[in-house]
Amino acid sequence: MSTTLPAIRIASAVDAATLSVFARRVFHDTFAADNDPADMALYLDYAFSESKQRGELADPARVCLLVEHEGVLVAYASVFRGSGNEQVTAGHPVELERFYVDGAWHGRGVAAPLMAAVREVALEWGGDALWLGVWERNPKAIRFYEKQGFERVGAQTFTLGADVQRDAVMRAPLGAA
Ligand SMILES: CC(C)(COP(=O)(O)OP(=O)(O)OC[C@H]1O[C@@H](n2cnc3c(N)ncnc32)[C@H](O)[C@@H]1OP(=O)(O)O)[C@@H](O)C(=O)NCCC(=O)NCCS
């Protein structure tokens, strides 16, 4: 059995194709059972095309972190400093846009180091709070975020295909904030 630990690195544009395939799969794995297949297909095409990933990876307001095990992608997170939210108290808010661990790696100590790396990036940007939107029907993720110091501060809509859903908005302080 391998003892190599997963390693975290910052993604670049050359990772667009791999990330597109992985991000589609883990989003589908997470939400397909609770959503209409047509809505799911529309959203996957909209959000995770290779060209969209390439554009986001080239955006200086974003950082995408990849977790790899023996060269295979097992988790990713993306952070964005271009968005605020009126429900989030912060001078310099940083949005945690995506946070996904492959199902085979859940409960194996990948999520916490990835969140620590997210905090490091946000702090380097001068962020004083992290915020995110999470589907109200995703209790596993909400529990994880609560364990990581996030608190619910509001709600917002999220549109999956043609389905308008409700996300909880959560906030965690950064540094001494
Ligand atoms: C939300 C998510 C990132 C959490 O990751 P996770 O690995 O499942 O969560 P945890 O790190 O809390 O681990 C789960 C359990 O394994 C345990 N665990 C963590 N690291 C461990 C390790 N190295 N060894 C043994 N057990 C470990 C934890 O203690 C936890 O148990 P608890 O719930 O009783 O505290 C993950 O479930 C996920 O990617 N889900 C799908 C995508 C998703 O919903 N993303 C959010 C969209 S907004």
The ligand as an SDF file (V2000), in Angstrom:
LIG
                    3D

 48 50  0  0  0  0  0  0  0  0999 V2000
  -17.4770   18.5370    2.1880 C   0  0  0  0  0  0  0  0  0  0  0  0
  -16.2100   17.7270    2.0250 C   0  0  0  0  0  0  0  0  0  0  0  0
  -15.1310   18.5700    1.3830 C   0  0  0  0  0  0  0  0  0  0  0  0
  -15.7180   17.2860    3.4040 C   0  0  0  0  0  0  0  0  0  0  0  0
  -14.6000   16.4270    3.2720 O   0  0  0  0  0  0  0  0  0  0  0  0
  -14.5330   15.0740    4.0950 P   0  0  0  0  0  0  0  0  0  0  0  0
  -13.2200   14.4460    3.8890 O   0  0  0  0  0  0  0  0  0  0  0  0
  -15.7360   14.2780    3.7050 O   0  0  0  0  0  0  0  0  0  0  0  0
  -14.7570   15.6540    5.5450 O   0  0  0  0  0  0  0  0  0  0  0  0
  -13.9420   15.5730    6.8600 P   0  0  0  0  0  0  0  0  0  0  0  0
  -12.5480   16.0580    6.6510 O   0  0  0  0  0  0  0  0  0  0  0  0
  -14.7480   16.2790    7.8790 O   0  0  0  0  0  0  0  0  0  0  0  0
  -13.8920   14.0120    7.1390 O   0  0  0  0  0  0  0  0  0  0  0  0
  -15.0520   13.2500    7.3850 C   0  0  0  0  0  0  0  0  0  0  0  0
  -14.8020   12.4230    8.6030 C   0  0  0  0  0  0  0  0  0  0  0  0
  -13.5720   11.7070    8.4800 O   0  0  0  0  0  0  0  0  0  0  0  0
  -12.7080   12.0140    9.5820 C   0  0  0  0  0  0  0  0  0  0  0  0
  -11.3360   12.1910    9.1460 N   0  0  0  0  0  0  0  0  0  0  0  0
  -10.7860   13.2990    8.6050 C   0  0  0  0  0  0  0  0  0  0  0  0
   -9.4790   13.0820    8.3460 N   0  0  0  0  0  0  0  0  0  0  0  0
   -9.2010   11.8140    8.7390 C   0  0  0  0  0  0  0  0  0  0  0  0
   -8.0260   11.0180    8.7220 C   0  0  0  0  0  0  0  0  0  0  0  0
   -6.8560   11.4450    8.2710 N   0  0  0  0  0  0  0  0  0  0  0  0
   -8.1220    9.7570    9.1990 N   0  0  0  0  0  0  0  0  0  0  0  0
   -9.2800    9.3010    9.6770 C   0  0  0  0  0  0  0  0  0  0  0  0
  -10.4270   10.0060    9.7170 N   0  0  0  0  0  0  0  0  0  0  0  0
  -10.3800   11.2530    9.2460 C   0  0  0  0  0  0  0  0  0  0  0  0
  -13.2010   13.3310   10.1350 C   0  0  0  0  0  0  0  0  0  0  0  0
  -12.9260   13.4050   11.5320 O   0  0  0  0  0  0  0  0  0  0  0  0
  -14.6800   13.3000    9.8300 C   0  0  0  0  0  0  0  0  0  0  0  0
  -15.4140   12.7140   10.8670 O   0  0  0  0  0  0  0  0  0  0  0  0
  -16.4860   13.5980   11.6920 P   0  0  0  0  0  0  0  0  0  0  0  0
  -17.5210   14.0760   10.6840 O   0  0  0  0  0  0  0  0  0  0  0  0
  -17.0200   12.6480   12.6870 O   0  0  0  0  0  0  0  0  0  0  0  0
  -15.7190   14.7550   12.2690 O   0  0  0  0  0  0  0  0  0  0  0  0
  -16.4390   16.4560    1.1700 C   0  0  0  0  0  0  0  0  0  0  0  0
  -17.4320   15.6750    1.7820 O   0  0  0  0  0  0  0  0  0  0  0  0
  -16.8270   16.7470   -0.2460 C   0  0  0  0  0  0  0  0  0  0  0  0
  -15.9860   17.0530   -1.0880 O   0  0  0  0  0  0  0  0  0  0  0  0
  -18.1330   16.6120   -0.5430 N   0  0  0  0  0  0  0  0  0  0  0  0
  -18.6400   16.7190   -1.8970 C   0  0  0  0  0  0  0  0  0  0  0  0
  -18.4620   18.0830   -2.4690 C   0  0  0  0  0  0  0  0  0  0  0  0
  -19.1770   19.1520   -1.6990 C   0  0  0  0  0  0  0  0  0  0  0  0
  -20.2830   18.9870   -1.2150 O   0  0  0  0  0  0  0  0  0  0  0  0
  -18.5080   20.3160   -1.6620 N   0  0  0  0  0  0  0  0  0  0  0  0
  -19.0550   21.5070   -1.0630 C   0  0  0  0  0  0  0  0  0  0  0  0
  -19.7890   22.2810   -2.0910 C   0  0  0  0  0  0  0  0  0  0  0  0
  -20.2930   23.8730   -1.4290 S   0  0  0  0  0  0  0  0  0  0  0  0
  1  2  1  0
  2  3  1  0
  2  4  1  0
  2 36  1  0
  4  5  1  0
  5  6  1  0
  6  7  2  0
  6  8  1  0
  6  9  1  0
  9 10  1  0
 10 11  2  0
 10 12  1  0
 10 13  1  0
 13 14  1  0
 14 15  1  0
 15 16  1  0
 15 30  1  0
 16 17  1  0
 17 18  1  0
 17 28  1  0
 18 19  1  0
 18 27  1  0
 19 20  2  0
 20 21  1  0
 21 22  1  0
 21 27  2  0
 22 23  1  0
 22 24  2  0
 24 25  1  0
 25 26  2  0
 26 27  1  0
 28 29  1  0
 28 30  1  0
 30 31  1  0
 31 32  1  0
 32 33  2  0
 32 34  1  0
 32 35  1  0
 36 37  1  0
 36 38  1  0
 38 39  2  0
 38 40  1  0
 40 41  1  0
 41 42  1  0
 42 43  1  0
 43 44  2  0
 43 45  1  0
 45 46  1  0
 46 47  1  0
 47 48  1  0
M  END
$$$$
